[in-house]
Amino acid sequence: MFVRVMWWRRVPCRALSLGTRRGVRPEAMEAVGTEGKGSLGGPSGASAATGEGDAASGAFGWEDSAAELARRKVPGRNEEVVRAVDRWTTIPAMVVTLGIAGYYVYSGGDLPGVPSAKAYYAPDAPGRGKGGEGEAGAVLQNWSGTRSVRPRTLYTPGSVKELEALVRGAYARGAKLRPVGNGLSPNGLGFADPEAEGDMVSVKLLDSIRVDSWRREVTVGAGAEVQAVLDALRPYGLTLENLASIRAQQVGGWVQAGCHGTGATLPPVEEQVVSMTLVTPSDKGTVKVSRKDPDGGKLFRLAQVGLGCLGVVAEVTLRCVKIHTLVEDTVVETREEVRAKHVERLKAHRHLRYMWLPHTDACIVVTADPADQVAKREGVKAVTRPPACEVDAQLAPFRDLYREQMLGAQPQGAPPVEAYGMTELRDKLLALAPLNRDWVTRVNLAEAEVWRRSQGRRVAPSEDILGFDCGGAQWVSETALPAGSRDSPSGADVAYVANILDIIERERLPAPCPIEQRWTSASQAALSPVSCGGKLSASCDPGNAVFSWVGIIMYLPSEDPAQRAQITERFEKYRDLVAALRTKYTAWDHWAKIEVPHSEEAKARMQAQLAERYPVHDFQTARRTLDPKNVLGSTRVDALLPP
C-alpha cells in the first residue's frame, strides 16, 4: 500500500485573484498507487468569515453557536462541541455555569441540529481506527514527493489511551516510534529512519476541539488541522493571531517544527501555545507542560519546538484573538524602490511579505493591516480595489508564452490553457526547460508582468488574507536571520537577499520565482531559530528584536525521475552557495527545511554550530529524562542533535 501523507500535490492556501483554483481541504488521507499519482480531493470547506473588532462579540449565545456549527461543521472523529458563555447571559446563570467548569462542554451523543460526529479518515487509510493493530507495508511520502519512508508499522490511535499504550509498548521493546503529521515538512522531519524501518504513529484521529471563549483559548487534539481550528473558532468571534501559509498542517506538527507567519511584532506560532500535553516513553508517562510550571516554564520552552523528541504531542491549548478584518495591498516595485522604503514599511505594517523575482528588477510587496487602523490612517473605510485587469488579462503573459512554446502541440485530451491558474501555468512553463537559465528568465519576466496586472487591494477576514498559494512540488530552503529591532531595523534582511540575487546572477543559476521574505518577532522557545538565546544573547532584545525569514526554491514541475534528479542536484548547488552567507548574517535554518550534510566533517561542523546557537545540552538532558531509550528520535534529528 502506498500512502501520501499530504492530501494534494499542490498546496493552495487561499484563493488568489490570479486565476488559481480555490484552495481545497482534504477529506481523507489519500491512498494512491505505487507510481505516486493521486487526485486533489474535494472542494474547500472554508468560507469567508465576517466582522472586525467587536462586531462578532455580542450574538454568540448557545443556540446561535449550535446553529452556526451545524452550518459549518468541523469533521472530527471524537468531536466535542463547546458552547460559549454568552457575555450577556444573566448573572445567576453565568455564576452557575462558571461554578461548574468555566465553560460547558458537550461530548458524546447528538446535539440537536448538529449531525453525529463522523470519522475524519478514509475507510482504507492505515490504522482504520484499529488502535494497536496498525498497518504494515505502507510507504509514506511528503507532499512534494521529495522524501519517503516505509515504516515497519504505521499506527493511528483513536484516543489518548491508545496512544499511551503504543508509546509504553515501544519503550518496553526498545523500538522506534516516530510521530508524524500531515507530511508537509520538505525535509521529512516527522519521518522515521528509512534504513531502520522503525514504527511511526499518526495522531490524525486525535482531533477534538474545545473552545473556551471566556479565556479566549482553544484546546485541540494534536491531529486537528489548523483550518479545522479556524472553522471551530469562527462561531465564537475568535481566530488565531497568526498563521503559517499552509492551513492543512496538523497542530502538533505546526508547533513542533516552529512554523511562522509574517509580522515584525508577531512571533512564530509556538508562542500562541499556552500549554501542551506530551505522551512520553519515560516512567513520567503523560505530562502537561505550561509557561506557569514550577520550573519557570523551562521544560515548556524546550518542548515548544520539540521536534517530536520530548514526547508525542497529544493536546495543545492555544491563545486566541478576536476575529478581525485585514486590508491587504499588493504592489510591484523595483528592487531599489523596495530597499528605499523598507525601514518605513517594516515599522508601519502589521504584516509584510516580499517576493523577489530573480533575473528581473521586480519585487512583489504585500502588506496587510487591521481595517480599523487603515481607516484611521486614510480617513475613510477601506474597501476592496480589484486589479484593473480581469483574470484573463492578468494571466495573458503566462498563457501567451505557453501557447507560443506549444505551437499547437497540446497533448490530446489535455485541458485548455484557460483552465490553469497562475502557479499551475508557472509549473507547466518551467517543466519545458527547468534548468535552462535563459528560459527560466523568460518565465520570471512573464510572472513579473502577471503581478503588475494583478496589483490591488483586498479586504477580508484575517484567516483568508494570511494564507497564500505556495506553488507546486518543490525543493525549498529557508533561513532566519536577525534584522535589528522594531525601533532600529539593521537592514541586514534586504542586504542578505541582495547577496542571494548577486549569487544567482554570477553563477547563472536557473532560479525561478520567488525568493520569499517574511518577518517575525523573537520567540521564547529554546530551539526556535528566532530565539534570543545562545550566540545572540548579547545582542538580542527579546521584547524588541525582529527576525527575517528568507526562502529559496526550485520547483519539481513534472513526475519525470530524470528531470527531478537533475533539478535536485542543481538545487543543492544553489542551496550550498546561499549557505555560505549564513556566518556573515548569523542565519539559521528552519527545522522543517534543514538538511543533514553528506560528509562527516560537514556534519560535525553543523553540530558544533547548532550547539553554539541553541541550548543543546538542556534539550538533550530533557530527552534523556522523557525518552531514555530515544524511542521518538530519528536519524535526521540525531545527526543534527546527537542524543
C-alpha positions as CSV (number, residue, x, y, z in Angstrom):
1,M,0.0,0.0,0.0
2,F,1.2,3.5,-0.9
3,V,0.0,6.5,1.1
4,R,0.8,10.1,0.5
5,V,0.7,11.7,4.0
6,M,-0.2,15.0,2.4
7,W,-3.5,15.0,0.5
8,W,-2.6,17.0,-2.6
9,R,0.4,17.7,-4.6
10,R,-0.1,21.5,-5.0
11,V,-0.6,23.4,-1.7
12,P,-3.2,26.0,-2.4
13,C,-3.5,28.0,0.8
14,R,-6.1,30.5,-0.3
15,A,-7.8,31.7,-3.5
16,L,-5.7,34.3,-5.4
17,S,-7.1,36.9,-7.7
18,L,-4.7,35.5,-10.3
19,G,-7.0,32.7,-11.5
20,T,-5.8,29.9,-9.3
21,R,-8.3,27.4,-8.2
22,R,-9.7,27.9,-4.8
23,G,-7.9,26.0,-2.1
24,V,-9.1,22.5,-1.4
25,R,-9.3,20.9,2.0
26,P,-8.6,17.2,2.3
27,E,-11.4,15.0,3.5
28,A,-9.2,12.0,3.9
29,M,-5.7,10.6,3.7
30,E,-5.1,9.9,0.0
31,A,-4.3,6.3,-0.9
32,V,-2.5,6.2,-4.2
33,G,-0.8,3.7,-6.5
34,T,2.9,3.0,-6.3
35,E,3.6,5.5,-9.1
36,G,2.7,8.3,-6.6
37,K,-0.1,9.9,-8.6
38,G,-3.3,11.0,-6.9
39,S,-6.2,13.4,-7.0
40,L,-6.7,16.8,-5.4
41,G,-9.8,15.8,-3.4
42,G,-12.9,17.8,-2.8
43,P,-13.7,21.5,-2.8
44,S,-12.8,23.8,0.0
45,G,-14.9,23.7,3.1
46,A,-13.6,27.2,4.1
47,S,-15.8,30.2,3.7
48,A,-15.3,33.9,4.3
49,A,-15.7,35.0,7.9
50,T,-17.2,38.3,8.8
51,G,-16.8,41.0,11.3
52,E,-14.0,43.2,12.6
53,G,-13.1,44.1,16.1
54,D,-16.1,43.6,18.4
55,A,-18.6,43.2,15.5
56,A,-19.0,39.5,16.3
57,S,-18.9,39.6,20.1
58,G,-22.5,40.1,21.1
59,A,-24.6,37.4,19.5
60,F,-22.8,34.1,20.0
61,G,-25.1,32.5,22.6
62,W,-25.7,28.8,23.0
63,E,-28.4,28.5,20.3
64,D,-26.5,30.7,17.8
65,S,-23.4,28.6,18.3
66,A,-25.1,25.3,17.7
67,A,-26.8,26.6,14.6
68,E,-23.7,28.1,13.2
69,L,-21.7,24.9,13.9
70,A,-24.4,22.9,12.2
71,R,-23.8,25.0,9.0
72,R,-20.1,24.9,9.2
73,K,-19.4,21.6,10.9
74,V,-15.9,20.7,11.6
75,P,-15.3,17.0,10.9
76,G,-13.8,15.1,13.8
77,R,-13.7,11.5,15.0
78,N,-14.4,12.4,18.6
79,E,-16.0,15.8,18.2
80,E,-16.6,17.9,21.2
81,V,-18.9,20.9,20.7
82,V,-18.1,23.6,23.2
83,R,-20.7,26.3,23.8
84,A,-19.5,29.7,24.7
85,V,-20.9,31.6,27.6
86,D,-22.9,34.5,26.1
87,R,-21.4,37.6,27.7
88,W,-25.0,38.9,28.0
89,T,-26.2,35.8,29.9
90,T,-27.9,36.7,33.2
91,I,-25.6,36.9,36.2
92,P,-27.1,34.0,38.1
93,A,-26.8,31.7,35.0
94,M,-23.3,32.8,34.5
95,V,-22.3,32.1,38.1
96,V,-23.8,28.6,37.9
97,T,-22.1,27.9,34.6
98,L,-18.7,29.2,35.7
99,G,-19.1,27.4,39.0
100,I,-19.3,24.1,37.2
101,A,-16.4,24.4,34.8
102,G,-15.9,27.9,33.4
103,Y,-17.5,26.7,30.1
104,Y,-19.9,24.0,29.1
105,V,-18.6,21.0,27.1
106,Y,-20.9,18.8,25.2
107,S,-19.2,15.5,24.4
108,G,-20.7,12.3,23.0
109,G,-24.2,11.7,21.7
110,D,-26.0,14.0,19.3
111,L,-26.5,17.7,19.7
112,P,-29.9,18.9,18.3
113,G,-29.3,20.4,14.9
114,V,-25.7,19.0,14.7
115,P,-25.1,15.8,12.8
116,S,-23.3,13.0,14.6
117,A,-19.5,13.1,14.5
118,K,-18.0,11.1,11.8
119,A,-14.6,9.6,11.4
120,Y,-12.2,12.1,9.6
121,Y,-10.2,9.5,7.8
122,A,-10.5,7.3,4.7
123,P,-12.0,3.9,5.1
124,D,-8.8,2.4,3.6
125,A,-6.4,4.6,5.5
126,P,-3.7,3.0,7.6
127,G,-4.8,2.1,11.1
128,R,-8.5,2.5,10.3
129,G,-9.0,3.3,13.9
130,K,-7.9,-0.2,14.9
131,G,-5.9,1.1,17.9
132,G,-2.9,-1.1,18.5
133,E,-3.0,-3.2,15.3
134,G,-1.6,-0.6,12.9
135,E,-0.8,-1.1,9.3
136,A,2.3,-2.8,7.8
137,G,3.8,-2.1,4.4
138,A,2.7,1.5,3.9
139,V,5.0,3.8,2.0
140,L,4.7,7.4,3.2
141,Q,5.7,10.4,1.1
142,N,5.7,14.1,1.9
143,W,3.5,16.4,-0.2
144,S,6.2,17.3,-2.7
145,G,7.5,13.7,-3.2
146,T,11.0,14.7,-2.0
147,R,11.0,12.3,1.0
148,S,9.5,8.9,1.5
149,V,9.7,6.2,4.1
150,R,8.4,2.6,4.6
151,P,7.8,2.3,8.4
152,R,7.6,-1.2,9.7
153,T,4.1,-0.4,11.1
154,L,2.1,2.8,10.9
155,Y,-0.2,3.2,13.9
156,T,-3.3,5.5,14.0
157,P,-4.6,5.6,17.6
158,G,-8.2,6.7,18.1
159,S,-7.7,8.0,21.7
160,V,-5.0,9.3,24.0
161,K,-5.3,6.0,25.9
162,E,-4.4,4.1,22.8
163,L,-1.5,6.5,22.1
164,E,-0.2,5.9,25.6
165,A,-0.4,2.2,25.2
166,L,1.5,2.4,21.9
167,V,4.3,4.6,23.4
168,R,4.6,2.3,26.5
169,G,4.8,-0.7,24.3
170,A,7.5,0.8,22.1
171,Y,9.5,1.8,25.2
172,A,9.3,-1.7,26.6
173,R,10.5,-3.2,23.3
174,G,13.1,-0.5,22.7
175,A,11.5,0.1,19.3
176,K,11.4,3.3,17.4
177,L,8.0,5.1,17.2
178,R,8.3,8.4,15.3
179,P,5.3,10.8,15.4
180,V,4.2,12.1,12.0
181,G,1.7,14.8,11.0
182,N,0.5,15.6,7.5
183,G,3.9,15.3,5.9
184,L,4.3,18.9,4.9
185,S,7.9,19.3,6.0
186,P,10.2,19.4,2.9
187,N,12.9,17.5,4.7
188,G,10.6,14.8,6.1
189,L,11.2,16.0,9.7
190,G,8.5,13.6,11.0
191,F,9.6,10.5,9.2
192,A,11.2,7.5,10.8
193,D,14.5,6.1,9.7
194,P,14.3,4.8,6.1
195,E,17.1,2.3,6.8
196,A,15.9,1.0,10.1
197,E,12.2,0.9,9.0
198,G,11.0,1.8,12.5
199,D,7.4,2.2,13.6
200,M,5.5,5.5,13.1
201,V,2.4,6.9,14.8
202,S,-0.1,9.4,13.3
203,V,-2.3,11.3,15.7
204,K,-4.7,12.5,13.0
205,L,-7.7,10.9,14.8
206,L,-6.9,12.9,17.9
207,D,-8.7,16.0,16.5
208,S,-11.1,17.1,19.2
209,I,-11.6,20.9,19.5
210,R,-12.8,22.7,22.7
211,V,-13.3,26.4,22.7
212,D,-13.1,28.4,25.9
213,S,-14.4,31.8,24.7
214,W,-14.2,33.2,28.3
215,R,-10.5,32.8,28.4
216,R,-10.1,33.2,24.6
217,E,-8.4,29.8,24.4
218,V,-8.9,26.7,22.3
219,T,-7.7,23.2,23.3
220,V,-7.2,20.9,20.4
221,G,-6.1,17.4,19.7
222,A,-2.7,17.4,18.1
223,G,-4.2,15.8,15.0
224,A,-6.6,18.7,14.3
225,E,-5.8,20.7,11.3
226,V,-5.3,24.5,11.5
227,Q,-8.2,25.1,9.1
228,A,-10.5,23.0,11.3
229,V,-9.5,25.1,14.4
230,L,-10.3,28.3,12.5
231,D,-13.6,26.9,11.5
232,A,-14.4,25.9,15.1
233,L,-13.4,29.3,16.4
234,R,-15.4,31.4,13.9
235,P,-18.8,31.0,15.6
236,Y,-17.4,32.4,18.8
237,G,-15.9,35.5,17.1
238,L,-12.4,34.2,17.6
239,T,-9.5,33.3,15.4
240,L,-5.7,32.6,15.7
241,E,-3.3,35.5,16.0
242,N,-1.2,34.5,13.0
243,L,-0.9,31.6,10.6
244,A,1.7,29.9,8.5
245,S,0.9,29.9,4.8
246,I,-0.5,26.4,4.8
247,R,-3.6,25.6,6.9
248,A,-3.6,21.9,6.3
249,Q,-1.0,21.3,8.9
250,Q,-1.9,19.3,12.0
251,V,-1.5,21.5,15.1
252,G,1.1,19.1,16.7
253,G,3.5,19.4,13.7
254,W,2.6,23.1,13.2
255,V,4.0,23.8,16.7
256,Q,6.8,21.2,16.9
257,A,8.5,22.3,13.7
258,G,8.5,26.0,14.6
259,C,6.3,27.3,11.8
260,H,5.7,31.0,11.3
261,G,3.7,33.7,9.5
262,T,4.8,37.2,9.0
263,G,4.7,40.4,11.0
264,A,7.6,42.2,12.8
265,T,5.5,42.4,16.0
266,L,4.2,38.8,15.8
267,P,6.2,35.8,17.0
268,P,6.2,32.3,15.4
269,V,3.2,30.1,16.0
270,E,4.6,28.3,19.0
271,E,4.2,31.5,21.0
272,Q,0.4,31.0,20.7
273,V,0.7,27.9,22.8
274,V,-0.4,28.1,26.4
275,S,0.2,24.5,27.4
276,M,0.8,21.1,25.9
277,T,0.2,17.5,26.8
278,L,3.0,15.1,25.9
279,V,2.8,11.3,26.0
280,T,6.4,10.4,26.9
281,P,8.1,7.0,26.8
282,S,9.5,7.5,30.3
283,D,8.1,6.5,33.7
284,K,6.6,10.0,33.9
285,G,4.1,8.9,31.3
286,T,1.7,11.6,30.1
287,V,2.8,15.1,31.3
288,K,1.3,18.6,30.8
289,V,3.7,21.5,30.4
290,S,3.0,25.2,30.5
291,R,4.5,28.6,30.9
292,K,3.4,28.6,34.6
293,D,5.1,25.4,35.7
294,P,7.2,25.5,38.9
295,D,10.5,25.2,36.9
296,G,9.7,28.7,35.4
297,G,8.5,27.1,32.2
298,K,11.9,25.8,31.3
299,L,10.6,22.4,30.1
300,F,7.7,24.1,28.3
301,R,10.1,26.3,26.4
302,L,12.2,23.2,25.4
303,A,9.0,21.4,24.3
304,Q,7.5,24.3,22.3
305,V,9.7,23.5,19.3
306,G,10.5,19.9,20.5
307,L,10.9,18.3,17.0
308,G,8.7,15.4,18.2
309,C,11.6,14.3,20.6
310,L,10.3,15.1,24.1
311,G,7.0,13.2,23.8
312,V,4.2,12.7,21.3
313,V,2.1,15.8,21.4
314,A,-1.4,14.7,22.2
315,E,-3.1,18.0,23.0
316,V,-2.3,21.8,22.7
317,T,-4.0,24.8,24.2
318,L,-3.7,27.9,22.0
319,R,-4.3,31.6,22.8
320,C,-6.9,33.2,20.5
321,V,-7.8,36.7,19.4
322,K,-10.9,38.4,18.2
323,I,-11.9,37.9,14.6
324,H,-10.7,40.9,12.7
325,T,-10.6,42.2,9.1
326,L,-7.3,42.9,7.3
327,V,-6.7,45.2,4.4
328,E,-4.1,43.7,2.0
329,D,-2.3,45.8,-0.6
330,T,-0.2,44.2,-3.4
331,V,2.1,46.4,-5.4
332,V,5.1,45.7,-7.7
333,E,8.2,47.8,-7.3
334,T,11.8,47.8,-8.4
335,R,14.5,46.4,-6.1
336,E,15.8,49.9,-5.4
337,E,12.3,51.2,-4.5
338,V,11.8,48.4,-2.1
339,R,15.1,49.0,-0.3
340,A,14.4,52.7,-0.1
341,K,11.0,52.2,1.6
342,H,11.9,49.1,3.6
343,V,12.5,50.5,7.1
344,E,9.4,52.7,6.9
345,R,7.3,49.7,5.8
346,L,8.6,47.3,8.4
347,K,7.7,49.8,11.1
348,A,4.3,50.8,9.7
349,H,2.6,47.5,8.7
350,R,1.4,44.6,10.9
351,H,2.1,42.0,8.2
352,L,4.7,42.4,5.4
353,R,5.9,40.0,2.7
354,Y,8.3,40.4,-0.2
355,M,8.5,38.2,-3.2
356,W,11.7,38.9,-5.1
357,L,11.7,37.7,-8.7
358,P,15.2,36.5,-9.8
359,H,16.5,37.7,-13.2
360,T,14.1,40.6,-13.1
361,D,14.1,44.0,-11.4
362,A,10.8,43.3,-9.8
363,C,9.7,42.7,-6.2
364,I,6.1,42.0,-5.1
365,V,5.3,43.8,-1.9
366,V,2.3,42.6,0.1
367,T,1.2,44.5,3.2
368,A,-1.7,43.8,5.5
369,D,-3.1,45.8,8.4
370,P,-6.3,45.8,10.5
371,A,-9.1,47.5,8.8
372,D,-9.8,50.0,11.6
373,Q,-6.1,51.1,11.6
374,V,-6.2,51.6,7.8
375,A,-9.5,53.6,8.1
376,K,-7.9,55.8,10.8
377,R,-4.8,56.4,8.7
378,E,-6.6,57.1,5.5
379,G,-9.7,58.8,6.9
380,V,-12.1,56.6,5.1
381,K,-13.3,53.0,5.4
382,A,-11.1,50.6,3.4
383,V,-12.8,48.8,0.5
384,T,-11.5,46.2,-1.9
385,R,-9.9,47.7,-5.1
386,P,-9.6,44.8,-7.5
387,P,-6.9,44.8,-10.1
388,A,-7.6,46.9,-13.2
389,C,-7.4,43.9,-15.4
390,E,-9.8,40.9,-15.4
391,V,-8.3,37.5,-14.7
392,D,-7.9,36.6,-18.4
393,A,-5.8,39.8,-18.9
394,Q,-3.8,39.2,-15.7
395,L,-2.8,35.7,-16.9
396,A,-2.2,36.6,-20.5
397,P,1.6,36.9,-20.2
398,F,1.8,33.2,-19.0
399,R,-0.9,31.9,-21.4
400,D,0.7,33.6,-24.4
401,L,4.1,32.3,-23.6
402,Y,2.7,28.8,-23.1
403,R,0.8,28.9,-26.5
404,E,3.9,30.2,-28.2
405,Q,6.0,27.2,-27.0
406,M,3.4,24.5,-27.5
407,L,2.7,25.6,-31.2
408,G,-0.4,23.6,-31.2
409,A,1.2,20.6,-29.6
410,Q,-1.0,20.5,-26.6
411,P,-1.5,16.8,-25.7
412,Q,-4.7,15.4,-26.9
413,G,-7.4,15.5,-24.2
414,A,-5.5,18.0,-22.0
415,P,-7.5,20.9,-20.6
416,P,-7.3,24.2,-22.4
417,V,-4.7,26.7,-21.2
418,E,-7.6,28.8,-19.8
419,A,-8.2,26.0,-17.2
420,Y,-5.0,26.7,-15.4
421,G,-4.3,29.2,-12.7
422,M,-1.1,31.2,-12.2
423,T,1.0,28.7,-10.2
424,E,-0.2,25.8,-12.5
425,L,0.9,27.8,-15.6
426,R,4.2,28.5,-14.0
427,D,4.8,24.8,-13.4
428,K,3.8,23.9,-17.0
429,L,6.2,26.6,-18.4
430,L,9.1,25.6,-16.2
431,A,8.6,21.9,-17.0
432,L,9.6,22.7,-20.6
433,A,13.2,23.5,-19.6
434,P,13.6,23.9,-15.8
435,L,17.4,24.1,-15.8
436,N,17.8,26.4,-18.8
437,R,18.7,29.8,-17.3
438,D,17.5,31.8,-20.3
439,W,14.2,30.0,-20.4
440,V,13.6,30.4,-16.6
441,T,14.4,34.1,-17.1
442,R,11.6,34.4,-19.7
443,V,9.2,32.7,-17.4
444,N,10.2,35.0,-14.5
445,L,9.8,38.1,-16.7
446,A,6.3,36.9,-17.7
447,E,5.5,36.3,-14.0
448,A,6.5,39.9,-13.2
449,E,4.1,41.1,-15.8
450,V,1.3,38.9,-14.4
451,W,1.8,40.5,-11.0
452,R,1.9,44.1,-12.4
453,R,-1.5,43.4,-13.9
454,S,-2.7,42.0,-10.5
455,Q,-1.9,44.9,-8.2
456,G,-4.8,45.9,-6.0
457,R,-6.4,45.9,-2.5
458,R,-8.3,43.2,-0.8
459,V,-10.4,43.5,2.3
460,A,-11.1,40.2,4.0
461,P,-11.0,38.3,7.3
462,S,-7.5,37.7,8.6
463,E,-7.7,33.9,8.1
464,D,-8.3,34.5,4.4
465,I,-5.5,37.1,4.0
466,L,-2.8,35.3,5.9
467,G,-2.7,32.1,3.8
468,F,-1.3,32.2,0.3
469,D,-0.6,29.9,-2.6
470,C,2.7,28.1,-2.1
471,G,3.1,26.8,-5.6
472,G,3.6,23.2,-6.7
473,A,6.0,20.4,-5.7
474,Q,9.3,21.9,-4.8
475,W,12.7,21.9,-3.1
476,V,12.9,24.8,-0.6
477,S,15.5,26.1,1.9
478,E,14.6,28.7,4.4
479,T,16.7,30.6,7.0
480,A,16.1,33.1,9.7
481,L,18.4,36.0,10.5
482,P,18.4,38.9,13.0
483,A,17.3,42.2,11.4
484,G,17.8,44.6,14.3
485,S,14.8,45.8,16.3
486,R,11.5,47.4,15.6
487,D,12.9,50.7,16.7
488,S,16.0,50.4,14.7
489,P,16.0,47.9,11.8
490,S,19.5,46.9,10.8
491,G,19.0,46.5,7.0
492,A,20.7,43.1,7.2
493,D,17.5,41.5,5.9
494,V,17.4,43.2,2.5
495,A,21.2,43.1,2.2
496,Y,21.0,39.3,2.6
497,V,18.5,39.0,-0.2
498,A,20.6,41.3,-2.4
499,N,23.6,39.0,-1.9
500,I,21.5,36.0,-2.9
501,L,20.4,37.8,-6.1
502,D,24.0,38.6,-6.8
503,I,24.9,34.9,-6.4
504,I,22.1,33.9,-8.8
505,E,23.4,36.3,-11.5
506,R,27.1,35.5,-11.0
507,E,26.5,31.7,-11.1
508,R,23.8,31.9,-13.8
509,L,21.5,29.8,-11.7
510,P,18.1,28.9,-13.2
511,A,16.3,30.3,-10.1
512,P,12.6,30.5,-10.5
513,C,10.3,32.9,-8.7
514,P,10.1,33.9,-5.9
515,I,12.6,34.4,-3.2
516,E,10.2,34.8,-0.4
517,Q,10.9,37.1,2.6
518,R,8.9,37.4,5.8
519,W,9.4,38.7,9.3
520,T,8.6,37.8,12.9
521,S,9.5,39.0,16.4
522,A,11.5,36.8,18.7
523,S,10.3,33.5,20.3
524,Q,11.0,32.3,23.8
525,A,11.1,28.7,22.6
526,A,14.6,27.3,23.3
527,L,15.0,25.7,19.9
528,S,13.4,28.4,17.8
529,P,15.7,29.9,15.1
530,V,14.4,33.3,16.2
531,S,15.1,32.9,19.9
532,C,17.4,35.4,21.6
533,G,19.5,32.8,23.3
534,G,22.9,31.2,22.7
535,K,25.0,33.1,20.2
536,L,22.6,36.0,20.0
537,S,22.0,36.5,23.8
538,A,24.4,39.5,24.0
539,S,22.9,41.5,21.1
540,C,19.2,40.5,21.0
541,D,16.4,42.2,23.0
542,P,13.6,39.5,23.2
543,G,11.0,42.2,23.6
544,N,12.0,44.3,20.6
545,A,14.0,42.1,18.2
546,V,13.0,41.5,14.6
547,F,14.0,38.5,12.5
548,S,13.6,37.9,8.8
549,W,12.8,34.5,7.2
550,V,14.1,34.1,3.6
551,G,13.3,31.1,1.4
552,I,14.8,30.0,-1.9
553,I,13.0,27.5,-4.2
554,M,13.2,25.2,-7.2
555,Y,10.1,23.5,-8.4
556,L,9.7,19.9,-9.4
557,P,7.1,20.5,-12.2
558,S,6.9,17.0,-13.6
559,E,7.0,13.4,-12.5
560,D,9.9,12.5,-14.8
561,P,12.5,10.9,-12.4
562,A,15.5,12.0,-14.5
563,Q,14.3,15.6,-14.6
564,R,13.6,15.6,-10.9
565,A,17.1,14.2,-10.2
566,Q,18.7,16.9,-12.3
567,I,16.7,19.7,-10.5
568,T,17.6,18.2,-7.1
569,E,21.3,18.3,-8.0
570,R,21.1,21.9,-9.2
571,F,19.1,23.0,-6.2
572,E,21.7,21.5,-3.8
573,K,24.3,23.7,-5.5
574,Y,22.0,26.7,-5.2
575,R,21.4,26.0,-1.5
576,D,25.1,25.5,-0.8
577,L,26.1,28.8,-2.4
578,V,23.5,30.6,-0.3
579,A,24.6,28.7,2.8
580,A,28.0,30.4,2.5
581,L,26.2,33.7,3.6
582,R,25.0,32.3,6.9
583,T,28.0,33.1,9.0
584,K,28.1,36.7,7.8
585,Y,24.4,37.2,8.6
586,T,24.1,34.8,11.6
587,A,21.4,33.0,9.7
588,W,19.9,29.6,10.9
589,D,17.8,27.0,9.1
590,H,14.1,26.4,9.6
591,W,13.9,23.0,11.3
592,A,11.5,21.6,8.7
593,K,13.9,22.6,5.9
594,I,17.3,21.9,7.4
595,E,19.3,19.2,5.5
596,V,21.9,16.9,7.1
597,P,25.3,17.4,5.4
598,H,26.7,14.4,3.4
599,S,30.2,14.4,4.8
600,E,31.1,13.6,8.4
601,E,33.3,16.7,8.6
602,A,30.5,19.0,7.5
603,K,28.1,17.2,9.8
604,A,30.4,17.7,12.8
605,R,30.7,21.4,11.9
606,M,26.9,21.8,11.8
607,Q,26.5,20.0,15.1
608,A,29.0,22.4,16.7
609,Q,27.3,25.4,15.2
610,L,23.9,24.2,16.5
611,A,25.4,23.7,19.9
612,E,26.6,27.3,19.8
613,R,23.2,28.6,18.8
614,Y,20.8,26.6,20.9
615,P,20.8,25.1,24.5
616,V,21.5,21.7,23.1
617,H,22.8,20.3,26.5
618,D,19.5,21.3,28.2
619,F,17.5,19.8,25.3
620,Q,19.4,16.5,25.4
621,T,19.0,16.3,29.2
622,A,15.3,16.7,28.7
623,R,15.3,14.0,26.0
624,R,17.2,11.6,28.3
625,T,14.7,12.2,31.1
626,L,11.5,11.9,29.0
627,D,12.7,9.4,26.4
628,P,15.6,7.4,28.0
629,K,15.8,4.9,25.1
630,N,15.5,7.5,22.3
631,V,12.3,5.9,21.1
632,L,11.0,9.0,19.4
633,G,14.2,10.2,17.7
634,S,15.2,9.7,14.1
635,T,18.4,9.5,12.1
636,R,17.8,13.1,10.9
637,V,17.3,14.6,14.3
638,D,20.0,12.6,15.9
639,A,22.5,13.6,13.2
640,L,21.9,17.2,14.0
641,L,21.4,17.0,17.8
642,P,23.2,13.8,19.0
643,P,21.3,12.4,22.0
